[in-house]
């Protein structure tokens, strides 16, 4: 049996779909990424991105690494 994804767990808790959770996360990430504050932009530069904008998966992975101290 596979484990639920983080999107599925959040969706279940808030009575929505995993797709909606991911979509809302991307909207929030995009808003933060577009913040012109130089300090905020410096924080975004710490992430390795595959594209032009961070994805929810990239943000989650980065957060986990930060929490682990890597």
C-alpha positions as CSV (number, residue, x, y, z in Angstrom):
1,X,0.0,0.0,0.0
2,X,1.4,3.4,-1.0
3,X,1.6,6.3,1.4
4,X,-0.5,9.3,0.8
5,X,1.2,12.3,-0.7
6,X,1.4,15.6,1.3
7,X,-1.2,17.0,-1.2
8,X,-3.6,14.1,-0.4
9,X,-3.2,14.6,3.3
10,X,-3.9,18.3,3.2
11,X,-6.8,17.8,0.8
12,X,-8.4,15.3,3.1
13,X,-8.0,17.6,6.1
14,X,-9.5,20.6,4.3
15,X,-12.1,18.7,2.2
16,X,-10.7,19.5,-1.2
17,X,-8.7,17.8,-3.9
18,X,-5.0,17.2,-4.1
19,X,-5.0,19.1,-7.4
20,X,-6.6,22.1,-5.7
21,X,-4.0,22.0,-2.9
22,X,-1.1,22.0,-5.3
23,X,-2.7,24.8,-7.4
24,X,-3.2,27.0,-4.3
25,X,0.4,26.3,-3.2
26,X,1.7,27.4,-6.6
27,X,-0.4,30.6,-6.4
28,X,1.1,31.4,-3.0
29,X,4.6,30.5,-4.2
30,X,4.2,32.7,-7.3
31,X,3.1,35.6,-5.1
32,X,6.1,35.2,-2.8
33,X,8.4,34.8,-5.8
34,X,7.1,38.1,-7.3
35,X,7.8,40.0,-4.0
36,X,10.2,42.8,-4.9
37,X,11.7,43.0,-1.4
38,X,15.5,42.5,-1.9
39,X,15.7,40.4,1.3
40,X,12.9,38.1,0.0
41,X,14.6,37.8,-3.3
42,X,17.8,36.8,-1.6
43,X,16.0,33.9,0.1
44,X,14.6,32.7,-3.2
45,X,18.2,32.7,-4.7
46,X,19.1,30.0,-2.2
47,X,16.9,27.5,-4.0
48,X,18.0,25.5,-7.0
49,X,15.2,25.7,-9.6
50,X,14.6,23.6,-12.7
51,X,12.5,26.2,-14.4
52,X,11.9,29.9,-14.1
53,X,9.7,29.6,-11.0
54,X,9.8,27.3,-8.0
55,X,7.3,24.4,-8.0
56,X,5.6,23.3,-4.8
57,X,7.8,20.2,-4.9
58,X,10.9,22.3,-5.0
59,X,9.7,24.5,-2.1
60,X,8.8,21.4,0.0
61,X,12.1,19.7,-0.7
62,X,14.0,22.9,0.1
63,X,12.1,23.3,3.3
64,X,12.8,19.7,4.4
65,X,16.5,20.2,3.7
66,X,16.5,23.4,5.7
67,X,14.8,21.7,8.6
68,X,17.3,18.8,8.5
69,X,20.2,21.3,8.5
70,X,21.5,20.5,5.0
